[in-house]
Amino acid sequence: MRSKDATWLVLFDRGKGNAPSLVERICGAVREAVAAGYLHQGDTLPASRVLASDLAVSRITAEAAYGRLEAEGYVVRRVGGGTFVAIDATHGARQNARAMHTRARLSARGSALVGTGGCVDARIARAFTAGFPDPLAFPLDVWRKIATRKMRGDPVDLLSYGDPQGAEELRQAVSSYLFQSRGVDCSVDQILITTSSQQALSLIATLLVDPGDDVWLEDPCYPGAHTVFVGAGAKIHGIPVDGDGIIVSSSGEYRGPKVIYVTPSNQYPTGATLSLERRLQLLGQHNLRDTWIVEDDYDSEFRYEARAVPALQGLDNHGRVIYVGTFSKALFPSLRLGYMVLPPALTEPFVTARTTSDGHPAQLSQAITAEFLSQGHFTAHVRQMRRLYKSRCDCLAEELHRYAPQLTRSAAVGAGLQITVYADLPSDLDVAREALRRGIDLRCLSPLYLGRAKRQGWLLGFSALDNETIRVSARKLGELLFTT
Ligand SMILES: Cc1ncc(COP(=O)(O)O)c(C=O)c1O
């Protein structure tokens, strides 16, 4: 295989200026391509001589990159046979992880966690990167002014260690935002400020799940949740989802799972809203006594065609719902701030556990975010983005209708930062590989399914794209579908 034919080289080009060395750029491109599902277990990589010549790097560089990837378990090299991808982000990773971790001598828990392949987010938005707020639309001038004001004088507190539960002014601002906008009923003491939803999910898995415990996940499921529970050694049960969200009654013989993870406002990835009937079913099961329900409310700010549905947490009379939120979508992902609303019995254990990882989020960003919320900038920004993203969502829907009418939209209601579409094709991954070669980023649906019944399709992000880019890219996607 000539390396010029390899789609992952787009990622190599993109790494220009980011990675410290050519070796790291090559490694980074392969790792990213594996994580995104563009390279699969068994795929052949070009011979190091070919790679060196095509990338205009020395043979030593190409060899060093392959050597490092082999040590990390990403590739295997067979003398005279070639270099092959050793892991698959979805299925193969776990098997290969065993070999990789025997070498690295990780703990059983560490091996399980690393064996999931982790979850890597795209760093730049292009058509159709999913889940990306528009960085150019963020009111940086307001943010900068608040930051300057905060840093004036001697901001000793901002330069010191902070509260492991999160800055009190931010917890206050978050609690009143959640009460007003999401119907979340909580005191400031129940809020834990995290660096992300992902951190919240990791804490939940660490503190509440023992190896072998039953965990229900929506099927298909958000991989960030799947990875942490697999990493915790949980016994995963994929519960099917339809247009009304998770089908609680299809869980079969009820054995009282430790955790049920749901995305009620905007099911990831199908976009279904959990109906009121199902919400009540979920909360009303008499045998939920030992079960925690995790409500991941990651992008509920963005709902375009219907009124926002209040959070599940507000309906919970038994203190079993753990609410998880993030500023990654409503503000910007690099902020690394999220929050949890914990049932009172869990607050202290969670705060203690967080002291053993990162201590607390950065003081300065917490202070700026608190003021951004309390002065009304957050609400104004979200209102503006809702308008902007709605127009982009409509534009994508129209262009897909025009150029790719064979795709069916999974949810009737416009919400979030992407449209999920189903395709009647044998492999969404094959199309995504070809699309990447043509400069289009497609997040595939099939790897997000936990059971055998997988649907093919993609999550098409629109929020960070202007209408012209949406138009041109939808046409390219249509052409691609026509030829495959
Ligand atoms: C369902 C879901 N939860 C959480 C997140 C990410 O949040 P964070 O960046 O805070 O980890 C995402 C991002 O795409 C998501 O889709």
The ligand as an SDF file (V2000), in Angstrom:
LIG
                    3D

 16 16  0  0  0  0  0  0  0  0999 V2000
  -23.3380   12.7060   25.6080 C   0  0  0  0  0  0  0  0  0  0  0  0
  -22.1350   13.5770   25.8760 C   0  0  0  0  0  0  0  0  0  0  0  0
  -21.7700   13.8230   27.1400 N   0  0  0  0  0  0  0  0  0  0  0  0
  -20.6930   14.5930   27.4180 C   0  0  0  0  0  0  0  0  0  0  0  0
  -19.9380   15.1590   26.4160 C   0  0  0  0  0  0  0  0  0  0  0  0
  -18.6680   15.9480   26.6300 C   0  0  0  0  0  0  0  0  0  0  0  0
  -18.5660   16.7410   27.6550 O   0  0  0  0  0  0  0  0  0  0  0  0
  -17.1520   17.1030   28.2720 P   0  0  0  0  0  0  0  0  0  0  0  0
  -16.3550   17.8220   27.2350 O   0  0  0  0  0  0  0  0  0  0  0  0
  -17.5220   17.9840   29.4060 O   0  0  0  0  0  0  0  0  0  0  0  0
  -16.5240   15.8230   28.7400 O   0  0  0  0  0  0  0  0  0  0  0  0
  -20.2810   14.9370   25.1020 C   0  0  0  0  0  0  0  0  0  0  0  0
  -19.4500   15.4910   24.0080 C   0  0  0  0  0  0  0  0  0  0  0  0
  -19.6270   15.2900   22.8580 O   0  0  0  0  0  0  0  0  0  0  0  0
  -21.4130   14.1370   24.8200 C   0  0  0  0  0  0  0  0  0  0  0  0
  -21.7570   13.9000   23.5520 O   0  0  0  0  0  0  0  0  0  0  0  0
  1  2  1  0
  2  3  1  0
  2 15  2  0
  3  4  2  0
  4  5  1  0
  5  6  1  0
  5 12  2  0
  6  7  1  0
  7  8  1  0
  8  9  2  0
  8 10  1  0
  8 11  1  0
 12 13  1  0
 12 15  1  0
 13 14  2  0
 15 16  1  0
M  END
$$$$
